[in-house]
Each structure stands twice: as C-alpha cells, then as structure tokens.
Amino acid sequence: MTNVADASASPILEVRNLKKYFPITRGLLRREVGQVRAVDGVSFAVPTGKTLGLVGESGCGKTTTGHCIMRGLTPTSGEIIFHDPVLGPVDVATADKKLLFQVRRNMQMIFQDPYSSLNPRMTVLDIIGEPLVVNRIARGQEVEDRVAELMRLVGLSPSYLRRFPHAFSGGQRQRIVIARALALNPKLIIADEPVSALDVSIQAQTLNLLQDLQEQLQLSYLFIAHDLSVVEHISDVVAVMYVGRVVEMAETDAVYQTPKHPYTEALLSSAPIPEPEANRDRIILSGEVPSPADPPSGCFFHPRCRYAKPPCVNDTPALREVAPGHWAACHFVEELSLRSVQAT
C-alpha cells in the first residue's frame, strides 16, 4: 500500500499501514473462526501545528484508529511514529510501558462523552490535577494554581474548582475534559467526536476554543468526526475512511471542492446546508455498510458505488496520489467527474 505518511513535510505523527483485527471465536474452547478488520492498513500523517480530520460513517474504524494511536488498544501490525520533542521519533505501536508513560505526556485524548469520561466522585480540582500529580510535576498549592490557570484558559471560573461534574452543563464538562488534556502541555491532541454530544450552539463555541488553543499553544490535532461541516470548519487536511480503510485524503478545500472518490461525493451530498429552502440532489447509497468481519472483494465500496465496473469487483485499488497532495483509492479516478459540496 502507498505510504501516505510522506504527504506531510513535517509531521508530528505518522501512521503507516496500521491494522487492528479483533478475533471472532466460537465454541467452548473459543476457537478463532474469523476476524473483524476494524482498521485495515490505514496510513496518514498529522502535520505539526495543524489538524487532520478523520471522517467517515459510524463503524468505519476511525475511533479504533484513535485508540490504537494512544495504545488504548494494541495494534495488530503497522507503525505509529510520534515525533516526541524530547525523545525523538518513537514507534508507539511497539513501545514498552515505561516509554509509553513518557510519550503520553505529549499525547492526550479528548473523548466523545464528556460526562462518562469524568469521575463523578472527583472534584474538578482532582480531575484536572490528577495528571500533574501522577507525573510528579506539581504538588499541593502548585496543583491548585495550575488547575486554576487551566480553567481560565478554557473559559471556566476557578471558583468552580471544588464542584463535581454533575454541577456543570455538557459544554462546561467538555471544557473540563479539554483542560485535563492540556494539563501536561502536550503537543498532540486526539479528539474523538469532541462536539457530537453537544448542542449546535455549544459545538461552535467548543470548536472556536479548540482553534484558539491550537494557535496559542501550538497544538496538533487528530480530529475524529462524522459531521462533515464540523470537519470542514476545523481541519487543514481531511482523510475519509470506509470500512477500515482510508479512501481519500487531501487538504480540506481540495476534498470539499474536488472530491476524487465516489464515497466522498456521496458523503458531501448528504451534508446539511444552512438554507432551509435550498434543494440538494442527494446521492442515496444502496445497500448497507459492509461488515468488517466479511468485507466484499476488490474495492470495499463497489457494491454501493454507482460508477462500479468489473475491475472494482476483484481488484483492490491502492491509495495513490492522483493530484499533487491529493490521494484516492479508486480505479477510475481519472475518468470520473464528481460533484463538489457546492455543486450538490
């Protein structure tokens, strides 16, 4: 498979041919009879100081990809090269516990549900201050001062330090999660659907906060989402996933204005537009999303693709550079003239 990691001149994170398979077992002896290919050869790079948006339908493997990068899940194979400012390039996929502990100071995660990711028995001071204590960075009054500084940074009053998570709204809880992620001054944030559980107005506020923090603290983001409008707003580069694979990747404007893969075209046609009376010719995909436990042969998208031809059934298309900085996995990308988000 083509190495997409070279798409960025100065990446902070390079993911190369990442795979995560889950075994399917049956019987009393739990004999393995198959595998769920949740992530199946994914490659991309997150540019330093920029945002890569990882987008796709539910079940496409984007969250599993994020958890593998953080080593919450152990990858089946592949490389996850994090360019740590102190340690240099580190392969997170094979790092031991001691090295992982050091690397994770510069890699943090923001989870989808801000309530379930916060311990209801801990105060805000304990929640945000815990990374400082565990990593022996601060203690006593130093912890309280640093937590107060972080709360001001994310737009919360330090007077809330001793409140519990249930006393906050959803948007405020997500700000607490963001403050906790920033406690150790990380360089890379993996944001897994960070605004999908929030109201639309609060989503905008949270996205603006993330962008302000990125500029202020020189952060890099891997932003995982299924909402195309959110991804367009915050991302510099977009990677589109389908059934465990990246099918298209390019700078945001290129993906939205000149899509190269039929699946991306269908996603763009389904995105809501802020004009109630506007009509849009939506592309209705036939059938269901294939199971990663039993994907189709050839191009995984061919059973639902209106442009599919015989080669798509048997031959798996490689992810290749079809225009400068624009990668797509489609046999007939040069022949297709796909509709952009403006034209749909």
matplotlib code that plots the C-alpha trace (Angstrom):
import matplotlib.pyplot as plt

x = [0.0, 1.2, 2.7, 0.6, 2.8, 5.0, 2.2, 3.3, 6.8, 6.9, 4.5, 4.2, 2.5, 3.0, 0.7, 1.9, -0.2, -1.9, -4.1, -6.3, -8.1, -10.4, -10.8, -14.2, -14.4, -16.9, -17.5, -16.5, -12.8, -13.2, -11.7, -11.0, -13.2, -12.7, -11.6, -13.2, -10.9, -11.7, -8.7, -7.2, -4.0, -4.5, -1.8, -1.7, 0.3, -0.7, 1.2, 2.9, 0.7, -2.2, -5.4, -6.1, -9.8, -10.6, -14.2, -16.5, -19.7, -20.2, -18.3, -15.7, -12.8, -11.9, -12.3, -10.4, -7.6, -7.5, -7.4, -4.6, -2.5, -2.9, -2.2, -5.5, -5.7, -2.6, -2.4, -2.2, 0.5, 1.8, 3.8, 2.7, 5.6, 5.2, 7.9, 8.3, 10.0, 12.3, 12.6, 12.6, 10.7, 9.0, 7.0, 4.1, 2.9, 5.8, 6.8, 7.1, 5.2, 8.0, 8.4, 4.6, 4.3, 6.9, 5.3, 1.8, 2.8, 2.9, -0.1, -3.5, -7.1, -10.5, -13.4, -16.8, -19.0, -17.8, -19.8, -18.8, -15.1, -15.2, -15.2, -18.4, -16.8, -13.9, -13.9, -12.7, -9.5, -8.8, -9.8, -7.6, -4.8, -4.5, -2.1, 0.1, 0.2, 0.7, 3.6, 5.1, 5.0, 3.3, 2.0, 0.0, -0.7, 1.2, -1.5, -4.3, -2.6, -2.0, -5.6, -6.9, -4.8, -6.1, -9.7, -9.2, -7.6, -10.7, -13.1, -14.2, -14.1, -11.5, -14.3, -15.6, -12.6, -14.3, -17.5, -18.3, -19.1, -22.8, -23.0, -21.9, -23.6, -22.4, -20.4, -18.7, -17.9, -16.2, -14.2, -13.1, -12.0, -10.1, -8.4, -7.4, -5.9, -3.9, -2.5, 0.8, 1.4, 1.0, 1.9, -0.7, -4.4, -6.6, -10.1, -12.7, -16.0, -15.5, -18.6, -21.1, -22.8, -23.2, -25.9, -25.2, -24.5, -22.2, -20.5, -19.4, -18.1, -16.1, -14.6, -13.6, -12.0, -10.0, -8.8, -7.8, -5.9, -4.2, -2.9, -2.0, -0.2, 1.0, -1.0, -1.6, -4.9, -6.2, -9.9, -12.2, -15.8, -18.7, -20.1, -18.7, -19.5, -17.5, -14.6, -14.6, -14.5, -11.6, -9.4, -6.4, -6.3, -9.1, -8.9, -12.0, -12.4, -14.7, -14.8, -11.4, -9.5, -8.6, -10.2, -9.3, -7.0, -6.1, -6.2, -9.7, -10.5, -9.5, -11.7, -14.7, -14.3, -12.8, -13.6, -11.9, -13.7, -17.4, -17.8, -16.6, -19.0, -21.9, -20.9, -20.8, -24.2, -25.7, -24.2, -26.9, -26.8, -27.9, -30.5, -34.0, -35.4, -32.4, -32.7, -29.9, -29.7, -28.6, -26.9, -28.7, -26.4, -27.9, -27.5, -25.8, -22.3, -20.3, -19.3, -15.6, -15.8, -16.8, -15.9, -16.6, -13.8, -11.9, -13.0, -15.0, -17.3, -18.1, -21.5, -22.8, -21.0, -22.9, -19.7, -18.5, -17.1, -15.9, -12.3, -13.8, -15.2, -11.9, -9.1, -8.4, -7.5, -4.3, -4.4, -2.4, -1.6, -4.0, -3.2, -0.5, -1.2, -4.5, -4.7, -7.6, -8.3, -10.3, -9.5, -11.3, -10.5, -9.1, -12.3, -14.8, -16.1, -17.5, -19.7, -18.3, -20.2, -21.0, -22.4, -24.6]
y = [0.0, 3.5, 5.3, 8.3, 9.4, 11.2, 13.5, 15.9, 17.5, 18.0, 15.6, 15.2, 11.8, 9.2, 6.2, 3.6, 0.6, 0.4, -2.7, -3.7, -7.1, -8.5, -12.3, -13.9, -17.0, -19.8, -22.9, -24.0, -23.8, -20.3, -21.3, -18.5, -18.7, -15.2, -11.7, -8.3, -6.0, -2.8, -1.0, -2.5, -0.8, 2.8, 5.4, 9.1, 11.9, 14.7, 17.9, 19.7, 22.6, 21.6, 19.5, 16.3, 15.4, 11.7, 11.4, 8.5, 6.7, 5.1, 1.8, 2.7, 2.3, 5.9, 5.7, 2.4, 4.2, 6.8, 4.3, 2.4, 5.6, 6.2, 2.4, 2.0, -0.9, -2.8, -2.7, -6.0, -4.6, -1.3, 1.7, 4.7, 7.1, 10.0, 12.7, 13.5, 16.8, 15.2, 11.6, 12.0, 9.5, 6.8, 3.8, 3.9, 0.5, -1.3, 0.9, -0.7, 0.6, 2.9, 4.5, 4.8, 6.6, 9.2, 9.6, 10.0, 13.3, 14.8, 12.8, 13.3, 12.4, 14.2, 11.7, 11.9, 11.9, 14.5, 13.0, 9.4, 10.4, 12.3, 10.5, 11.7, 11.2, 13.6, 17.4, 19.5, 20.2, 16.4, 15.6, 18.3, 18.0, 14.2, 14.1, 16.7, 14.5, 11.2, 12.6, 14.3, 17.7, 19.6, 19.1, 20.9, 24.6, 24.3, 21.8, 24.2, 27.2, 25.2, 23.9, 27.4, 28.6, 25.8, 26.6, 30.2, 29.0, 27.1, 29.7, 28.5, 30.3, 29.0, 29.4, 26.1, 24.1, 22.1, 21.3, 17.9, 17.1, 16.8, 20.5, 21.5, 21.6, 19.4, 22.2, 23.0, 19.4, 19.2, 22.2, 20.4, 17.4, 19.8, 21.4, 17.9, 17.1, 20.3, 19.8, 18.3, 20.7, 18.0, 18.6, 16.3, 16.0, 13.2, 14.5, 11.7, 13.2, 16.0, 18.0, 15.4, 15.1, 18.9, 21.3, 23.1, 26.5, 24.9, 22.9, 26.2, 27.6, 24.4, 24.4, 28.0, 27.2, 24.3, 26.6, 29.3, 26.9, 25.4, 28.8, 29.8, 26.6, 25.4, 22.1, 19.5, 17.7, 14.4, 15.3, 12.3, 13.1, 12.1, 15.6, 17.0, 20.6, 20.3, 18.7, 21.4, 24.1, 22.9, 20.7, 21.6, 18.1, 15.5, 11.7, 9.8, 6.3, 3.5, 0.0, 0.3, 1.9, 5.5, 6.0, 9.7, 12.2, 15.8, 19.4, 20.3, 22.7, 20.0, 17.3, 19.6, 21.2, 18.5, 15.1, 12.1, 9.1, 8.2, 7.6, 11.2, 12.5, 10.7, 12.0, 15.6, 15.3, 14.2, 17.1, 19.5, 23.1, 26.2, 27.2, 25.7, 26.4, 25.2, 21.9, 19.4, 16.4, 13.8, 10.6, 7.7, 4.8, 1.4, -1.5, -1.4, -0.7, -3.9, -5.8, -5.5, -9.2, -10.1, -7.3, -7.6, -8.5, -5.9, -2.3, -2.4, 0.3, -1.4, -2.9, 0.6, 2.6, 3.8, 4.1, 0.5, -1.6, -5.2, -4.5, -3.0, -6.4, -8.3, -5.8, -3.8, -0.2, 1.2, 4.6, 6.7, 10.3, 11.3, 15.1, 17.0, 16.2, 14.5, 10.8, 8.5, 4.7, 4.3, 2.5, 5.1, 8.4, 9.9, 9.2, 10.4, 14.0, 14.0, 16.8, 19.1, 20.2, 23.5, 21.7, 19.2]
z = [0.0, -0.8, 2.2, 2.8, 5.7, 3.2, 2.3, 5.0, 5.0, 8.8, 10.6, 14.3, 13.8, 11.1, 10.9, 8.5, 7.4, 10.7, 11.3, 14.2, 13.9, 16.6, 16.7, 16.3, 18.5, 18.9, 20.9, 24.4, 23.5, 22.0, 18.7, 16.3, 13.2, 11.8, 12.3, 12.4, 10.4, 12.2, 10.9, 7.7, 6.5, 7.4, 6.6, 7.2, 8.7, 11.1, 10.2, 13.0, 14.3, 12.0, 12.2, 10.3, 10.3, 10.1, 8.9, 8.0, 8.9, 12.3, 12.4, 9.8, 12.3, 13.0, 16.8, 16.9, 15.0, 17.6, 20.5, 18.7, 18.4, 22.1, 22.7, 24.5, 22.0, 20.9, 17.1, 15.2, 12.9, 11.5, 12.7, 14.8, 14.7, 17.1, 16.9, 20.6, 21.2, 23.9, 22.9, 19.1, 16.9, 18.9, 17.5, 19.8, 18.4, 19.9, 22.9, 26.3, 29.3, 30.6, 27.2, 26.7, 30.1, 28.9, 25.4, 26.7, 28.4, 24.9, 23.5, 25.1, 24.2, 24.4, 24.5, 22.9, 26.0, 28.5, 31.3, 31.2, 30.8, 34.2, 37.5, 39.3, 42.7, 41.9, 42.0, 39.1, 41.0, 41.4, 37.8, 36.1, 38.7, 38.6, 35.6, 37.4, 40.5, 38.7, 36.6, 39.7, 38.0, 40.8, 44.4, 47.0, 46.2, 42.9, 41.6, 42.6, 40.9, 37.7, 37.6, 38.1, 35.2, 33.0, 33.9, 32.9, 29.7, 28.7, 29.8, 33.2, 36.5, 39.1, 41.7, 40.3, 41.5, 44.2, 42.3, 41.0, 37.3, 37.8, 38.6, 35.1, 31.7, 28.8, 27.2, 30.6, 31.2, 27.8, 28.7, 31.9, 29.7, 27.4, 30.5, 31.7, 28.3, 28.4, 31.9, 30.8, 27.9, 25.2, 21.6, 20.0, 20.9, 19.6, 19.7, 19.3, 18.3, 20.9, 20.0, 18.8, 22.2, 22.4, 21.2, 17.9, 19.5, 22.1, 19.3, 17.7, 21.0, 21.6, 18.1, 18.4, 21.7, 20.2, 17.4, 19.8, 21.9, 18.9, 17.8, 21.4, 22.4, 19.0, 19.2, 16.6, 16.4, 15.1, 14.9, 14.6, 13.5, 11.3, 10.8, 7.6, 8.4, 11.7, 9.9, 7.3, 9.9, 11.9, 9.6, 7.4, 6.0, 5.7, 5.5, 4.6, 5.9, 4.7, 6.3, 8.0, 5.1, 4.0, 0.6, 0.1, 1.7, 0.8, 2.1, 3.2, 0.3, -2.2, -0.7, -0.5, -3.9, -6.0, -4.4, -6.1, -4.6, -5.1, -1.4, -0.6, -3.2, -1.5, 1.9, 0.7, -1.0, 2.4, 4.4, 5.7, 4.3, 6.3, 3.8, 4.5, 1.1, -0.9, -2.8, -3.0, -5.3, -2.7, -3.6, -1.9, -1.5, -2.0, 0.5, 3.8, 5.0, 4.7, 7.8, 8.6, 9.5, 6.0, 3.6, -0.1, -2.6, -4.5, -3.7, -0.5, -1.8, -5.1, -4.0, -3.3, -6.0, -9.0, -11.0, -10.3, -13.2, -13.4, -12.2, -9.0, -8.0, -7.9, -7.8, -4.6, -5.6, -4.0, -2.2, -4.7, -5.4, -8.2, -8.0, -6.1, -2.4, -3.2, -2.5, -3.5, -3.7, -6.9, -10.2, -12.4, -10.6, -13.8, -15.7, -13.1, -12.7, -9.2, -7.7, -5.1, -2.0, -3.8, -6.8, -5.0]

ax = plt.figure().add_subplot(projection="3d")
ax.plot(x, y, z, "-o")
ax.set_aspect("equal")
plt.show()
